[in-house]
């Protein structure tokens, strides 16, 4: 064993015994090809915490060997800042390395910033802490020791693997640099749209929009839920709290009478909402012109299993919905809107037809009688294109409109008591 700058072989041997004992071939955070080279560098005077995989107790031991003050270290683990499968993963399956995949180029409609899923990171991981499942890199946090080999630019050309504190609780699994919000939503349901709501909500200034996606500064992050709650796409992962119980808004389908249209569109052989909108005139079949087609484009984009087609109409489960808005973009009829998740009255209709036409095509549509509007004590209901709309900012959740509606159409959004209890426990007030 060679010595370095006069360091004894015994000292180097003692330091080496405290290192992981595997060779990162220059990919690890220490920058050395072998643990022996790392030990020699420490013995020569480099930081006693040169190896990022070494925990505090061993750093202390190395400092004692070197007879120098110890260094406080933060245990880190690898994190893949990408949760999607939009980067051409199936197409790249035959590539030998992630670098080869990136050099092959991306096609239209693919994320140019995401994980390509070839798994070069797995090849350099010496601790069996990574695996590839359906093109996604999964980190075993129990096995990962934070060596940083997988995050090396030569290994991950997309720079989507980050080294973060092992005790971090908030994560943003996206590295998209796409500027166009609509394009992000079109390409990937998990993509950050760079809206900045999380940045503005963070009380510690720990989040910044960089290259059109949110990035957490873990030196400042205290693990609160502000970013998680405020995220429009609900992609910020919070490992401490139930995201579904912290939401502020949920999706709502402004239609309850899609059975007849759905039945007809199925008979015509359609399976896609957009195809129906592009190719069918509902009036030719005495169908509602504004109602749900029931083809389920919204269900296909929902990551939370929160929306299903029942009796030809899309219905949202508010307990599962987190308000990510993906379904609102998927609906070509703009029937799905976002409403407060706080217990309020909702009108499941968006028909603009006259009463006679409406009565002919739908048994559950708003007939614009205005009984709800006339009797609302707070003036919270107005008419918009021959159907009633509740102003959520004014509604005080009384039941007058429900009792006055001759069709019993107006619904109440039920909110479990647990929602209020958890928000209270977290110190969250209305609007936070």
Secondary structure by P-SEA (a helix, b strand, c coil): ccccccccaaaaaaaaaaccccccccccccccccaaaaaaaaaacccccccccccaaaaaaaaaaaccbbbbbbbbbbbccccccccccccccccccaaaaaaacccccccccccccccccccccccccccccccbbbbcccccccccccccccccccccccccccccccccccccccccaaaaaaccccccccccccccccccccccccccbbbbccccccccccccccccccccccccccccccccbbbbbccccaaaaaaaaaaaccccaaaaaaccccccccccccccccccccccccccccccccccbbbbcccccccccccccccccccbbbbbccbbbbbcccccccaaaaaaccccccccccccccccccccccccccbbbbccccccccccccccccccccccccccaaaaaaaaaacccccc
